[in-house]
Amino acid sequence: MTPHPLRVLVQEELLQSSADGAGHSHRRVEHFVRTIEHLVKPIRVWVNPEHTVETALILMRGHRISGLPVYDGQQVVGVVEASHILGIELNTPVHSVMTTDIPSYSPQTPLMTVANWFATHQQTLLPIVEEGKLVGIITVFDLLTEIGRSYDPMTGLPWSDYLREWSIEQLAEGKEITILFFDLDNFGLFNKRYGHLVGDEVLRRVAQTVRDELNPETDVVCRWGGDEFAVATLRRREEAGLLAHQISRQISAIRLPDVDQPIAVSYGYQGGKRTREREQVHYAATVDNLVNLASQECLLMKGMGTTRGGAQLTLPMQAAVETRPAEKRIRIQSVSYEREGKRARARVYLQYENRQLEGQAEGEAKMQPLVAEAVLNALNPLLPTTIRISVMEVSESVGESGQAVVIAILLWENGEMRQELVGSALLREDPPRAVVSATLDALNRPLARVLERL
């Protein structure tokens, strides 16, 4: 079977094209969405279902077009294409050979939606209808230039317009989205120290790592520009935070030959907090706002999450997905949880170097938040008085592997800076200990920064 021209184009673009840096400036945000009306071509000829193949071919040749819409009364009921009727008896009625599986796209439909449809169907032409009237056609060949501009050939990821169009579609359908923004730490050092070839390989590895962590049914990723990547997801906010955290862990595990500098990334995420239906909302502005907020949060994390050399310090407790082991600077000695009626007490004992840290919390018999609070109380002696950490939520979830996971969401406050932190740990035989691990995992980078200065 001959490959579909749009699939061939995308493959060739990813392999052969060169990046157009001028078209993708630093954190640039487009303020419009390319739609069908930018490319749709008017058409004034069509056929009826009872017309013959011969009539259709004569019209196509006379007007130099590759296909025709099929009208039945005042309604478009299908498409007949030259490539589908070559070799067919000329007196065959059009209704015997026409394609009826066509979507109802209007001029306002995003071009990327049409491109995705063309890429998964063996058709090259679509009629465009508005208010029941045929306004024109669009062909797969009309999209070749558009798709060629939309993908980054080095990483194989789409540029920001794809993520924005996808996000706008989800919002228009009443769904909620969260934007995750990633920025590699000290990426310029890779180019200066190892050369641009190594820097390009870092970007390719990061792109593949992010892609491997995503579910195509709920997530999309793009290269935002330079060393920045963005993800849009339909996952709940806490799940999106866990996804961002997991992606950062996997990126830090990337290793390149003859490169001794570890790779680290900062991230921010915003969204997933709608409490009522939107009314008269400009969806593009909503997406732009989420991206801007996520990128600002990413910059805040960048200042508190890395070492002087750009390497990511880690306190690797039991994560939802096992990663490469590293130095454990804080250890869990013991955890206890005692309940008396509706009240309970949690005690946590930690060790930092030769120092033992003890924390406890009492209150309503809710194990997870009490244990997390006890962890924070144990860590208080290590923290400057300007830093305040509070427990926002501790919950259990089931990962794609079926393994139960504890998720801890904390709020880190330092002056005017407020940062949500997400951590996770596999839930094994000891639930209180899993809560401690998830809480420490959430504090991974900012706590490492504080301990570095002790």
MARVEXDREN-564372 format. One record per residue (C-alpha): residue in one letter; x, y, z. Coordinates in pm, 1 decimal. Layout:
# MARVEXDREN-564372
code; px; py; pz
a; X; Y; Z
...
This chain:
# MARVEXDREN-564372
code; px; py; pz
m; 0.0; 0.0; 0.0
t; 132.7; 343.4; -96.0
p; 213.1; 552.1; 215.3
h; -23.3; 841.9; 279.0
p; 140.6; 1168.3; 157.4
l; 95.8; 1340.7; 493.8
r; 272.7; 1057.5; 677.7
v; 557.0; 1070.0; 424.3
l; 584.6; 1447.3; 465.1
v; 603.0; 1431.7; 844.2
q; 869.9; 1158.5; 829.4
e; 1075.8; 1353.9; 576.0
e; 1046.0; 1674.4; 776.4
l; 1168.3; 1503.6; 1091.9
l; 1466.3; 1350.9; 911.0
q; 1573.3; 1617.2; 661.7
s; 1448.3; 1966.1; 751.6
s; 1653.1; 2215.8; 948.1
a; 1515.0; 2411.5; 1239.3
d; 1395.4; 2764.1; 1174.7
g; 1516.2; 2938.0; 1489.4
a; 1376.8; 3275.2; 1389.1
g; 1027.1; 3135.2; 1388.6
h; 1039.9; 3013.9; 1745.6
s; 1175.4; 3280.1; 1978.1
h; 1230.3; 3237.2; 2349.6
r; 901.8; 3157.6; 2522.0
r; 711.9; 3310.7; 2232.3
v; 334.0; 3275.6; 2255.3
e; 125.5; 3280.6; 1935.3
h; -198.3; 3474.2; 1976.1
f; -399.2; 3299.4; 1708.1
v; -482.9; 2946.9; 1596.7
r; -443.3; 2844.8; 1234.1
t; -779.0; 2715.8; 1112.6
i; -923.5; 2567.1; 794.5
e; -1038.6; 2907.1; 672.1
h; -672.0; 3001.5; 617.6
l; -635.5; 2734.1; 348.0
v; -984.3; 2634.1; 229.6
k; -1038.6; 2671.4; -145.4
p; -1379.9; 2757.0; -292.1
i; -1532.9; 2500.8; -528.6
r; -1829.0; 2537.8; -760.1
v; -1855.1; 2187.7; -905.3
w; -1981.0; 1864.2; -756.4
v; -2159.1; 1544.4; -853.3
n; -2476.8; 1370.1; -743.7
p; -2482.6; 1009.7; -621.0
e; -2650.3; 899.0; -945.1
h; -2391.4; 1058.5; -1172.5
t; -2147.5; 821.5; -1337.0
v; -1776.8; 778.7; -1279.1
e; -1721.9; 914.3; -1630.0
t; -1897.8; 1241.8; -1539.6
a; -1687.5; 1274.7; -1224.8
l; -1361.8; 1220.2; -1416.4
i; -1456.1; 1473.4; -1683.4
l; -1527.4; 1737.2; -1416.6
m; -1203.8; 1664.6; -1230.6
r; -993.4; 1688.6; -1545.7
g; -1171.8; 1999.5; -1666.8
h; -1122.4; 2183.5; -1336.2
r; -784.7; 2025.0; -1257.6
i; -886.0; 1893.6; -917.0
s; -824.9; 1556.7; -750.8
g; -1171.7; 1500.5; -612.0
l; -1528.8; 1620.1; -583.8
p; -1786.9; 1650.7; -308.8
v; -2102.0; 1445.1; -362.1
y; -2432.1; 1630.7; -317.3
d; -2767.0; 1466.9; -248.0
g; -3027.0; 1741.9; -254.2
q; -2880.3; 2018.1; -36.8
q; -2652.8; 1794.6; 169.3
v; -2292.9; 1679.5; 121.7
v; -2305.1; 1301.3; 160.0
g; -1957.2; 1197.4; 50.7
v; -1643.8; 1247.3; -156.5
v; -1523.9; 1085.9; -477.3
e; -1151.0; 1100.5; -556.8
a; -971.3; 1033.8; -884.6
s; -729.2; 791.3; -720.6
h; -1021.5; 579.0; -602.0
i; -1203.6; 549.3; -935.7
l; -923.8; 496.9; -1187.2
g; -987.3; 164.8; -1359.6
i; -1355.2; 158.0; -1256.6
e; -1617.4; 105.8; -1527.5
l; -1714.6; 449.4; -1659.2
n; -2088.4; 384.7; -1627.4
t; -2059.7; 294.6; -1257.8
p; -2275.0; 528.4; -1041.5
v; -2085.0; 755.8; -804.3
h; -2274.0; 626.5; -499.5
s; -2104.2; 287.0; -553.7
v; -1752.9; 427.2; -523.4
m; -1782.3; 741.6; -310.4
t; -1643.1; 768.5; 42.2
t; -1903.8; 852.5; 305.2
d; -1680.3; 842.6; 614.6
i; -1606.2; 1215.2; 630.1
p; -1604.5; 1439.9; 938.8
s; -1811.8; 1756.8; 965.5
y; -1540.1; 2020.3; 981.0
s; -1618.7; 2391.5; 960.6
p; -1386.6; 2677.1; 854.6
q; -1310.4; 2737.7; 1224.8
t; -1167.5; 2387.2; 1279.4
p; -792.9; 2400.1; 1368.7
l; -566.5; 2287.9; 1085.4
m; -387.8; 2043.1; 1312.8
t; -716.7; 1860.9; 1369.2
v; -755.8; 1815.5; 994.2
a; -390.7; 1711.9; 956.7
n; -432.7; 1442.2; 1220.6
w; -743.8; 1313.5; 1042.0
f; -568.6; 1301.1; 704.6
a; -274.6; 1116.8; 863.2
t; -500.4; 833.3; 984.2
h; -728.4; 800.1; 677.3
q; -652.6; 704.8; 319.2
q; -808.7; 1021.1; 176.2
t; -663.5; 1336.9; 28.7
l; -966.7; 1568.6; 12.6
l; -1232.3; 1698.4; 249.8
p; -1539.0; 1915.3; 180.9
i; -1586.7; 2202.9; 427.6
v; -1943.5; 2289.4; 524.7
e; -2077.3; 2588.7; 718.2
e; -2442.0; 2610.7; 825.1
g; -2525.8; 2326.8; 590.6
k; -2369.7; 2492.9; 284.5
l; -2056.2; 2383.1; 103.0
v; -1794.1; 2658.7; 131.6
g; -1498.9; 2481.3; -27.1
i; -1253.1; 2195.3; -6.8
i; -918.4; 2133.5; 155.1
t; -667.9; 1874.1; 40.0
v; -383.1; 1698.2; 212.7
f; -144.6; 1878.1; -20.6
d; -269.0; 2213.7; 108.1
l; -134.4; 2110.4; 449.2
l; 217.1; 2010.6; 340.4
t; 375.0; 2350.0; 402.8
e; 177.1; 2396.1; 723.1
i; 291.5; 2065.3; 872.8
g; 646.8; 2124.5; 755.1
r; 659.8; 2442.1; 965.4
s; 496.5; 2284.0; 1268.4
y; 755.6; 2021.6; 1369.5
d; 1105.2; 2051.6; 1510.7
p; 1316.7; 1816.3; 1296.4
m; 1586.8; 1769.0; 1561.2
t; 1367.9; 1636.6; 1843.4
g; 1071.6; 1515.3; 1638.7
l; 836.2; 1714.8; 1860.0
p; 578.4; 1965.9; 1736.1
w; 622.4; 2333.3; 1811.7
s; 401.8; 2533.5; 2044.6
d; 117.5; 2592.5; 1797.6
y; 21.6; 2225.5; 1814.2
l; 2.6; 2224.1; 2194.4
r; -198.7; 2545.2; 2194.3
e; -448.8; 2420.5; 1936.5
w; -492.6; 2091.3; 2121.1
s; -542.4; 2274.6; 2450.9
i; -795.2; 2513.8; 2301.6
e; -992.0; 2219.5; 2162.0
q; -1005.3; 2053.4; 2504.6
l; -1121.3; 2372.8; 2676.1
a; -1386.2; 2431.2; 2410.8
e; -1520.3; 2081.7; 2480.4
g; -1554.7; 2164.1; 2851.5
k; -1249.0; 1966.8; 2964.6
e; -988.3; 2091.8; 3210.0
i; -617.6; 2105.1; 3125.7
t; -293.0; 2150.5; 3312.9
i; 22.9; 2291.6; 3153.3
l; 365.6; 2158.9; 3256.2
f; 666.7; 2371.5; 3163.9
f; 1024.3; 2231.8; 3167.1
d; 1352.0; 2422.6; 3138.4
l; 1689.7; 2246.4; 3139.9
d; 1924.4; 2373.4; 3410.2
n; 2254.3; 2529.5; 3297.8
f; 2210.4; 2390.5; 2948.0
g; 2454.7; 2646.1; 2810.2
l; 2735.3; 2464.4; 2993.6
f; 2679.5; 2155.1; 2779.8
n; 2726.3; 2353.7; 2459.3
k; 3031.8; 2538.2; 2592.7
r; 3200.0; 2239.2; 2755.1
y; 3105.9; 1954.5; 2520.4
g; 3005.6; 2127.2; 2197.2
h; 2676.5; 2173.9; 2017.0
l; 2662.5; 1814.6; 1893.2
v; 2642.7; 1693.1; 2252.0
g; 2397.3; 1969.8; 2335.5
d; 2173.1; 1860.4; 2049.0
e; 2190.8; 1500.7; 2168.7
v; 2086.9; 1614.3; 2516.2
l; 1778.9; 1780.5; 2367.8
r; 1692.2; 1467.4; 2170.2
r; 1730.5; 1244.9; 2475.8
v; 1520.1; 1479.0; 2689.0
a; 1250.0; 1493.5; 2420.5
q; 1235.3; 1114.3; 2402.2
t; 1232.2; 1082.7; 2780.7
v; 936.9; 1319.3; 2811.0
r; 752.2; 1144.2; 2528.7
d; 803.7; 803.7; 2690.9
e; 633.3; 920.7; 3011.0
l; 317.7; 1047.3; 2839.6
n; -13.6; 887.6; 2752.9
p; -115.5; 997.5; 2400.0
e; -482.3; 975.9; 2501.5
t; -445.3; 1245.6; 2767.2
d; -115.3; 1426.9; 2705.4
v; 65.6; 1620.1; 2432.0
v; 418.6; 1760.1; 2433.4
c; 596.3; 2024.9; 2229.4
r; 935.6; 2185.4; 2210.0
w; 864.9; 2539.2; 2324.1
g; 1198.4; 2677.0; 2209.6
g; 1566.7; 2652.0; 2298.0
d; 1599.1; 2416.0; 2595.1
e; 1232.7; 2446.0; 2697.9
f; 955.2; 2190.5; 2662.4
a; 586.7; 2206.4; 2748.2
v; 323.0; 1940.7; 2815.0
a; -54.1; 1984.6; 2815.9
t; -252.7; 1716.7; 2995.0
l; -607.9; 1624.3; 3090.6
r; -484.0; 1467.1; 3415.6
r; -595.3; 1607.3; 3748.3
r; -369.1; 1873.9; 3893.5
e; -211.7; 1645.2; 4153.6
e; -155.8; 1375.7; 3891.8
a; 0.3; 1634.5; 3662.1
g; 237.2; 1737.1; 3941.1
l; 337.5; 1376.5; 3992.2
l; 395.0; 1342.7; 3616.7
a; 620.4; 1651.1; 3614.6
h; 811.9; 1516.8; 3911.2
q; 858.2; 1176.4; 3746.7
i; 973.5; 1332.7; 3419.4
s; 1235.2; 1538.1; 3607.5
r; 1360.9; 1220.6; 3777.8
q; 1393.2; 1034.8; 3448.4
i; 1574.2; 1326.6; 3288.0
s; 1823.4; 1334.1; 3575.6
a; 1892.5; 964.7; 3505.6
i; 2000.8; 1031.2; 3143.9
r; 2366.4; 946.5; 3087.4
l; 2578.2; 1030.6; 2782.9
p; 2917.3; 878.3; 2692.6
d; 3214.1; 1087.6; 2806.1
v; 2984.9; 1339.2; 2975.8
d; 3031.8; 1360.7; 3352.5
q; 2791.6; 1649.7; 3408.3
p; 2445.6; 1527.9; 3507.0
i; 2135.1; 1664.2; 3337.0
a; 1878.8; 1842.6; 3548.4
v; 1553.2; 2020.4; 3473.0
s; 1329.0; 2267.0; 3651.5
y; 955.7; 2260.2; 3604.3
g; 635.9; 2440.7; 3688.9
y; 273.1; 2346.1; 3634.3
q; -55.8; 2534.4; 3638.1
g; -418.9; 2450.0; 3571.7
g; -672.7; 2186.4; 3670.7
k; -853.2; 2411.6; 3919.9
r; -1174.1; 2509.2; 3746.4
t; -1468.4; 2517.0; 3987.2
r; -1742.0; 2633.0; 3749.1
e; -1816.0; 2629.5; 3379.9
r; -1651.8; 2902.3; 3179.7
e; -1874.3; 3165.9; 3024.6
q; -1762.6; 3381.3; 2732.5
v; -1400.5; 3274.5; 2780.4
h; -1130.7; 3335.8; 2522.0
y; -972.9; 2991.8; 2523.0
a; -648.5; 3100.6; 2355.6
a; -595.2; 3360.5; 2629.0
t; -660.5; 3094.4; 2893.7
v; -394.6; 2867.8; 2744.6
d; -145.0; 3154.4; 2716.5
n; -207.6; 3247.3; 3079.4
l; -149.7; 2889.8; 3199.6
v; 173.8; 2867.6; 2999.9
n; 296.8; 3198.2; 3140.0
l; 214.0; 3097.1; 3498.1
a; 379.0; 2755.6; 3456.5
s; 694.4; 2912.6; 3308.3
q; 710.7; 3166.1; 3593.6
e; 677.6; 2885.1; 3847.2
c; 953.2; 2701.3; 3660.8
l; 1184.0; 3002.2; 3703.6
l; 1110.3; 3011.1; 4076.3
m; 1199.6; 2643.6; 4109.9
k; 1515.0; 2702.8; 3906.3
g; 1644.3; 2928.9; 4179.1
m; 1595.3; 2679.1; 4460.3
g; 1640.9; 2338.6; 4303.6
t; 1992.5; 2301.2; 4165.9
t; 2353.1; 2311.2; 4280.1
r; 2616.5; 2556.0; 4164.8
g; 2731.4; 2319.0; 3889.7
g; 2382.9; 2256.8; 3758.1
a; 2359.4; 1902.4; 3894.1
q; 2035.3; 1808.7; 4059.2
l; 2074.7; 1709.5; 4422.5
t; 1846.9; 1422.1; 4515.7
l; 1712.4; 1261.5; 4829.1
p; 1588.7; 946.3; 4656.4
m; 1334.4; 770.6; 4872.9
q; 1103.7; 505.0; 4726.7
a; 965.4; 670.9; 4414.4
a; 667.5; 557.6; 4211.3
v; 913.3; 432.0; 3950.4
e; 1251.4; 306.6; 4066.2
t; 1541.0; 523.8; 3946.7
r; 1917.1; 505.7; 3964.0
p; 2034.4; 501.7; 4326.2
a; 2219.6; 803.7; 4462.2
e; 2349.1; 928.5; 4793.7
k; 2088.5; 928.6; 5073.1
r; 2147.6; 1232.6; 5290.1
i; 1837.1; 1191.6; 5504.3
r; 1744.0; 846.2; 5630.7
i; 1426.7; 715.6; 5787.9
q; 1498.6; 550.9; 6122.2
s; 1148.7; 466.3; 6241.8
v; 784.4; 567.0; 6210.5
s; 498.7; 503.8; 6450.8
y; 127.3; 578.8; 6441.9
e; -90.3; 524.1; 6750.3
r; -465.0; 569.3; 6756.9
e; -691.7; 615.1; 7059.5
g; -1054.9; 650.5; 6960.6
k; -1096.2; 949.1; 6732.3
r; -751.2; 1087.7; 6817.4
a; -407.8; 971.5; 6709.2
r; -38.4; 1051.2; 6739.9
a; 235.8; 1010.1; 6479.4
r; 609.0; 998.7; 6556.1
v; 886.7; 1011.8; 6298.5
y; 1259.4; 964.7; 6358.4
l; 1501.4; 1070.6; 6085.2
q; 1878.8; 1087.5; 6059.7
y; 2080.6; 1357.9; 5890.9
e; 2453.7; 1274.3; 5897.7
n; 2520.5; 1210.7; 6270.1
r; 2218.1; 1403.2; 6386.4
q; 1887.1; 1248.1; 6488.9
l; 1569.8; 1438.7; 6410.0
e; 1244.3; 1371.7; 6590.5
g; 900.6; 1499.5; 6500.3
q; 550.7; 1425.5; 6619.9
a; 197.2; 1538.9; 6547.2
e; -133.0; 1483.9; 6726.8
g; -487.9; 1532.8; 6612.5
e; -781.3; 1373.2; 6436.8
a; -717.4; 1009.0; 6351.2
k; -616.8; 1059.9; 5990.1
m; -293.3; 872.3; 5941.1
q; -157.3; 1026.9; 5621.5
p; -170.3; 1400.0; 5706.8
l; -56.5; 1334.8; 6066.4
v; 250.7; 1140.1; 5956.7
a; 337.0; 1403.5; 5695.0
e; 301.5; 1675.7; 5959.3
a; 534.0; 1481.3; 6190.6
v; 794.9; 1469.5; 5909.8
l; 779.9; 1846.3; 5869.8
n; 812.1; 1894.9; 6246.2
a; 1121.5; 1673.0; 6245.0
l; 1278.5; 1880.7; 5966.8
n; 1204.8; 2218.5; 6125.3
p; 1542.9; 2245.1; 6306.1
l; 1717.4; 2227.0; 5966.6
l; 1515.2; 2506.2; 5807.0
p; 1572.0; 2882.8; 5823.2
t; 1297.6; 3074.0; 6000.5
t; 1197.2; 3237.6; 5671.6
i; 1082.9; 2903.7; 5525.8
r; 742.9; 2757.9; 5604.6
i; 622.4; 2419.2; 5478.2
s; 266.1; 2294.7; 5514.3
v; 79.0; 1981.9; 5409.4
m; -178.3; 2044.6; 5138.2
e; -284.3; 1687.2; 5065.2
v; -171.4; 1327.0; 5107.1
s; -356.8; 1061.1; 4913.9
e; -328.7; 716.7; 4759.6
s; -352.2; 641.6; 4390.9
v; -303.8; 340.4; 4164.1
g; -43.5; 375.2; 3890.4
e; -61.7; 229.8; 3541.0
s; 126.9; -78.6; 3666.6
g; -149.4; -144.4; 3920.4
q; 83.8; -63.4; 4211.9
a; -59.8; 158.3; 4487.8
v; 124.8; 487.5; 4529.8
v; 119.7; 748.9; 4806.0
i; 119.4; 1106.1; 4673.0
a; 216.0; 1399.7; 4897.3
i; 148.8; 1761.1; 4797.8
l; 321.3; 2028.1; 5008.4
l; 333.9; 2406.5; 5000.6
w; 681.4; 2560.9; 5032.4
e; 678.1; 2930.2; 5124.8
n; 983.0; 3153.1; 5146.2
g; 896.5; 3521.3; 5163.0
e; 680.8; 3606.3; 4862.9
m; 763.2; 3280.9; 4685.8
r; 502.0; 3003.0; 4703.1
q; 572.1; 2666.1; 4540.9
e; 366.9; 2347.6; 4535.5
l; 583.3; 2036.8; 4569.3
v; 475.6; 1684.4; 4477.7
g; 632.5; 1358.7; 4594.2
s; 546.7; 991.5; 4566.3
a; 637.7; 653.2; 4711.1
l; 529.8; 297.5; 4647.6
l; 282.1; 171.1; 4906.0
r; 420.8; -154.4; 5039.3
e; 373.0; -326.5; 5378.0
d; 416.8; -14.3; 5591.2
p; 173.5; 269.3; 5494.0
p; 308.6; 524.9; 5748.7
r; 662.2; 473.3; 5620.6
a; 540.2; 524.5; 5262.5
v; 392.0; 859.9; 5369.2
v; 730.3; 963.0; 5512.9
s; 905.1; 863.5; 5188.6
a; 654.3; 1053.7; 4974.8
t; 686.5; 1363.6; 5193.4
l; 1066.3; 1359.5; 5175.0
d; 1043.8; 1295.2; 4801.8
a; 832.3; 1609.3; 4759.2
l; 1101.3; 1809.0; 4940.9
n; 1372.9; 1657.8; 4722.2
r; 1524.0; 1962.4; 4555.0
p; 1446.0; 2260.8; 4780.0
l; 1553.7; 2070.6; 5090.6
a; 1875.3; 1962.6; 4919.3
r; 1948.4; 2328.8; 4851.5
v; 1903.7; 2415.3; 5218.9
l; 2116.9; 2122.2; 5338.8
e; 2394.0; 2216.5; 5095.9
r; 2439.5; 2541.6; 5286.1
l; 2463.5; 2380.8; 5630.3
